[in-house]
Amino acid sequence: MKNLLTSIIIPVKEEAEGLEHLFERLLPIVQNLPTEFELVFVNDGSKDNTLELLIQKQQVIPQIKIIDLSRNFGKEAALYAGFENCSGDAAISIDADLQDPPELISDMVKYWLEGYEVVTAVRENRDTDTATKKKTAGLFYKIINRISDDTTLTPNAGDYRLLNRQAVNAFLRLKEKVRFNKGLLTWIGFKEKLLYHKREERVAGETKWNYWKLFKLSIDGITSFSKAPLEIWSYIGILTALTSFAYGSLIIMKSLIFGINVPGYPSIITFILFFSGLQMIGIGMLGSYIGRVFMEIKDRPIYITRRVYDNNLTSKNEK
């Protein structure tokens, strides 16, 4: 099997504190794989000495390839850059924080060699997350799987997964600029094996994902794979029109029977504010989709590379 190559893709942003821990756990695993390996690090605009440390490591570990992006493009773009610049017959994406155990890589490669085209790591629990994060994550998966048009996400499955070369090539054909990789990696299909694991604590540094970034990512996910948020406003409009017609008819009947009742200012203001709020929510939802269209039609590249540090030990497969 040594004529096969496994690429390990690791996006990094200011991970200098944890890099040594990463290499201590990762190297023994990849060195004992039944295939050759390469480590593809994507430096996503780090402001610390992450890049310098990786370049030093490359001097002693020639299988390291470093994709240095010109600025921070976000994890979704960095992951795409890793897949686009890897050379493996299969590629595994993993975070540098070691919350997803690298020991699963051996099992992933084993299942790939047995014939699976995609191997996805799924968190058995989220004990390392706060109660709020666990509840909101569960709610997100329920919502997106209920309203999604053409794909179903596996709850608690992240970006930690193996793709064979055919699946990698399929993923690279998806050129959209506003990316939700969890959905895209599921959407491409292929024969899949699920691997369940316990999520660990972060070994060093702090997470770059705050609640606001997670909320924005969830909106990207919903708007990427469902038009239900747009369609629902048609139903709300119909329901509102019918309710207004019924209420208006009631007011007319009361006026004809009992005469005109002048008091009603508070109720009028309440109705105006309520329906104005509904209109603003609808306009905001419409704006989210228009914003996606705006980003796509500009046709800017998903990322820009400053430099690739490569020892040229492997040749790139056709993409």
Long-range contacts (C-beta under 8 A, 24 or more apart in sequence): 1-34, 1-35, 1-113, 2-34, 2-35, 2-36, 3-36, 4-35, 4-36, 4-89, 4-90, 5-35, 5-36, 5-37, 5-38, 5-87, 5-88, 5-89, 5-90, 5-314, 6-30, 6-33, 6-35, 6-36, 6-37, 6-38, 6-88, 6-89, 6-90, 6-91, 6-92, 6-105, 6-109, 7-37, 7-38, 7-40, 7-86, 7-87, 7-88, 7-90, 7-91, 7-92, 8-37, 8-38, 8-39, 8-40, 8-91, 8-92, 8-94, 8-105, 9-40, 9-42, 9-79, 9-82, 9-83, 9-86, 9-91, 9-92, 9-93, 9-94, 10-39, 10-40, 10-41, 10-42, 10-82, 10-93, 10-94, 10-95, 10-96, 11-41, 11-42, 11-44, 11-75, 11-78, 11-79, 11-82, 11-93, 11-95, 11-96, 12-41, 12-42, 12-43, 12-44, 12-46, 12-50, 12-54, 12-96, 13-43, 13-44, 13-45, 13-46, 13-50, 13-72, 13-75, 13-78, 13-208, 14-46, 14-47, 14-48, 14-50, 14-205, 14-208, 15-46, 15-50, 15-96, 15-97, 15-204, 15-205, 16-46, 16-48, 16-49, 16-50, 16-53, 16-205, 17-204, 17-205, 18-96, 18-97, 18-98, 18-202, 18-203, 18-204, 18-205, 19-50, 19-53, 19-54, 19-57, 19-96, 21-98, 21-203, 21-204, 22-96, 22-98, 22-102, 22-203, 23-57, 23-61, 25-98, 25-102, 25-103, 26-102, 26-105, 27-61, 29-102, 29-103, 29-105, 29-106, 30-105, 32-106, 33-105, 33-106, 33-109, 34-109, 34-113, 35-89, 35-90, 35-109, 36-63, 36-314, 37-63, 37-88, 38-63, 38-64, 38-65, 38-86, 38-87, 38-88, 38-313, 38-314, 39-63, 39-64, 39-65, 40-65, 40-67, 40-82, 40-85, 40-86, 40-91, 41-65, 41-66, 41-67, 42-67, 42-69, 42-78, 42-79, 42-81, 42-82, 42-85, 43-67, 43-68, 43-69, 44-69, 44-72, 44-73, 44-74, 44-75, 44-77, 44-78, 45-69, 45-70, 45-71, 45-72, 45-73, 54-309, 55-309, 58-309, 58-311, 62-311, 62-313, 63-311, 63-313, 64-309, 64-311, 65-308, 65-309, 65-310, 65-311, 66-308, 66-309, 66-310, 67-305, 67-308, 68-305, 68-306, 68-307, 68-308, 68-309, 69-303, 69-304, 69-305, 69-306, 70-304, 70-305, 70-306, 71-304, 73-302, 73-303, 73-304, 75-159, 75-208, 76-179, 76-180, 76-181, 77-179, 77-302, 77-303, 78-303, 79-159, 79-181, 80-171, 80-172, 80-179, 80-181, 80-302, 80-303, 81-302, 81-303, 81-305, 83-163, 83-168, 83-171, 83-172, 84-172, 84-319, 85-308, 86-168, 87-314, 87-315, 87-316, 87-317, 88-165, 88-168, 88-317, 89-164, 89-165, 89-317, 90-162, 90-163, 90-164, 90-165, 90-168, 91-162, 91-163, 91-165, 91-168, 92-160, 92-161, 92-162, 92-163, 93-159, 93-160, 93-161, 94-159, 94-160, 95-158, 95-159, 95-160, 97-202, 97-203, 97-204, 97-205, 97-207, 98-200, 98-202, 98-203, 99-128, 99-199, 99-200, 99-201, 99-202, 100-158, 100-160, 100-197, 100-199, 100-200, 101-197, 101-198, 101-200, 104-160, 104-195, 104-197, 107-195, 108-161, 108-162, 108-195, 109-162, 111-162, 111-193, 111-195, 112-162, 112-164, 115-191, 116-191, 116-192, 116-193, 117-163, 117-164, 117-166, 117-167, 117-190, 117-191, 117-192, 118-161, 118-162, 118-163, 118-164, 118-167, 118-185, 118-190, 118-191, 118-192, 118-193, 119-161, 119-162, 119-192, 119-193, 119-194, 119-195, 120-154, 120-157, 120-160, 120-161, 120-162, 120-185, 120-192, 120-193, 120-194, 120-195, 121-157, 121-158, 121-160, 121-161, 121-195, 121-196, 121-197, 122-154, 122-155, 122-156, 122-157, 122-194, 122-195, 122-196, 122-197, 123-156, 123-157, 123-158, 123-196, 123-197, 123-198, 123-199, 124-156, 124-196, 124-197, 124-198, 124-199, 125-198, 125-199, 126-156, 126-199, 127-198, 127-199, 128-199, 128-200, 128-201, 128-202, 129-199, 132-211, 133-211, 133-214, 136-214, 140-218, 140-221, 143-222, 144-183, 144-218, 144-221, 144-222, 144-225, 144-226, 147-222, 147-226, 147-228, 147-229, 148-183, 148-225, 148-226, 149-225, 149-226, 149-227, 149-228, 150-187, 150-225, 151-183, 151-186, 151-187, 151-225, 152-186, 153-182, 153-183, 153-186, 154-186, 154-194, 157-182, 157-186, 157-194, 158-182, 159-185, 161-185, 163-190, 164-190, 165-317, 166-190, 168-319, 169-319, 172-319, 175-302, 176-224, 176-296, 177-295, 177-296, 177-298, 177-299, 177-300, 177-302, 178-220, 178-223, 178-224, 178-292, 178-295, 178-296, 179-220, 179-224, 179-302, 180-217, 180-220, 180-221, 180-224, 180-225, 182-221, 183-221, 183-224, 183-225, 184-224, 187-225, 219-288, 223-288, 223-289, 223-292, 224-292, 227-289, 229-285, 229-288, 229-289, 230-285, 230-286, 230-289, 233-282, 233-285, 233-286, 236-278, 236-282, 240-275, 240-278
